[in-house]
């Protein structure tokens, strides 16, 4: 079990480092390029109603939340049996 925890910690650290190495320069580039103003303008123009994306996004979000809750319930049940 400790080998699995060590492996998972190393993988998590590597993925976090890679994400930060990509996100921070991209954020700095976007802030200095005028993309920030474009994003603000796009956010102001978007529609406020529930369109096809809104319903699809809602269903997708519900499925993800249900999957997480199901995983937590199954894990907690397995721990109580021992």
C-alpha positions in Angstrom: 0.0 0.0 0.0 2.8 2.4 0.8 4.3 1.8 -2.7 1.0 2.8 -4.2 0.8 6.0 -2.1 4.4 6.9 -3.1 3.7 6.3 -6.7 0.5 8.3 -6.6 2.2 11.2 -4.8 5.0 11.3 -7.5 2.5 11.2 -10.3 0.4 13.9 -8.8 3.5 16.1 -8.2 4.6 15.6 -11.8 1.2 16.4 -13.3 0.8 19.5 -11.1 4.3 20.7 -12.2 3.5 20.1 -15.8 0.1 21.9 -15.6 1.7 24.9 -13.8 4.5 25.0 -16.3 2.0 25.3 -19.1 -0.7 27.5 -17.4 1.4 30.3 -15.9 3.2 31.2 -19.2 -0.1 31.0 -21.1 -1.8 33.2 -18.6 1.1 35.8 -18.8 0.9 35.7 -22.6 -2.9 36.2 -22.6 -2.7 39.1 -20.1 -0.2 40.9 -22.2 -1.7 40.3 -25.6 -5.1 41.9 -25.2 -6.9 38.6 -25.1 -8.2 39.5 -21.6 -10.3 42.4 -23.0 -11.6 40.0 -25.8 -12.7 37.5 -23.2 -14.5 40.1 -21.1 -16.3 41.3 -24.2 -17.3 37.7 -25.2 -18.6 37.1 -21.7 -20.8 40.2 -21.9 -22.3 39.2 -25.2 -23.2 35.6 -24.4 -26.9 34.8 -24.1 -28.3 34.4 -20.6 -30.9 31.6 -21.4 -30.7 27.8 -21.3 -29.8 26.8 -24.9 -28.7 23.4 -26.1 -25.3 23.9 -24.4 -27.0 24.8 -21.2 -29.0 21.7 -21.0 -26.1 19.5 -22.1 -23.8 21.1 -19.6 -26.4 20.6 -16.9 -26.8 16.9 -17.7 -23.1 16.4 -17.9 -22.6 18.1 -14.6 -25.3 16.0 -13.0 -23.7 12.8 -14.3 -20.3 13.8 -13.0 -21.7 14.6 -9.6 -23.6 11.4 -9.5 -20.5 9.4 -10.4 -18.5 11.1 -7.6 -21.2 10.4 -5.1 -21.6 6.8 -6.2 -17.8 6.3 -5.9 -17.8 7.7 -2.4 -20.7 5.5 -1.3 -19.1 2.4 -2.7 -15.7 3.2 -1.1 -17.3 3.9 2.3 -19.3 0.6 2.1 -16.2 -1.4 1.4 -14.4 0.1 4.4 -17.3 -0.7 6.8 -17.4 -4.4 5.8 -13.9 -5.0 7.1 
